[in-house]
Amino acid sequence: MKIRPLHDRVIVRRQEEEQTTAGGILLPGSAQEKPNQGEVVAVGSGRVLDSGETRAVDVAVGDTVVFGKYAGSDTIEIDGEELVILSEPDIKAVLQA
């Protein structure tokens, strides 16, 4: 199934959660924090400005982004995979290799 976000929304696949700490302690699922990084899988057309023009979103499909710790409360499950729906202002940075 495909998904196309509206306006300045972005669909992100979260990176895998850490299973162990730096000291080697195995964390149960309930103690793990959700990662605040992920890969962009779909991008909306952009924000419609007061003038009627559309400003394109600054990220592209395939970018790895960092978003706020409490951002991404909107999730959707497609083909058994949980995806996060973010507004563009919730994205803090794009990671570059």
C-alpha positions, -999 to 999 in steps of 0.1 A, spaced: 0 0 0 12 35 -7 7 66 14 9 103 3 9 129 31 -9 162 27 7 197 27 38 199 49 35 165 65 63 139 63 61 101 68 91 86 87 102 51 94 118 51 129 153 36 132 155 3 152 155 7 190 186 -1 210 184 -35 226 213 -31 250 230 -3 268 266 8 263 275 -14 294 259 -45 278 227 -46 298 198 -60 279 168 -37 280 132 -51 280 108 -35 255 90 -14 281 123 3 292 134 12 257 130 48 245 117 53 210 144 66 187 141 102 176 157 95 142 143 79 111 142 76 73 118 97 53 95 75 32 70 100 18 68 138 16 38 161 11 36 188 -15 44 216 9 28 244 30 3 267 13 13 303 21 -11 332 26 -3 344 -9 -16 311 -23 19 299 -33 31 265 -21 65 263 -3 81 229 -9 92 208 21 130 209 28 134 171 32 133 144 5 125 107 4 155 88 17 168 115 40 176 105 76 161 131 99 162 139 136 129 150 152 118 161 187 115 136 215 78 141 219 70 146 182 55 119 162 25 110 183 6 103 151 14 68 139 0 46 112 6 9 105 10 0 68 18 -35 57 28 -45 93 52 -15 96 47 14 120 53 48 104 53 82 121 35 112 106 53 145 113 47 181 104 78 197 89 84 220 119 87 188 141 119 179 121 150 194 137 178 183 113 188 162 84 218 138 90 243 138 62 270 111 56 
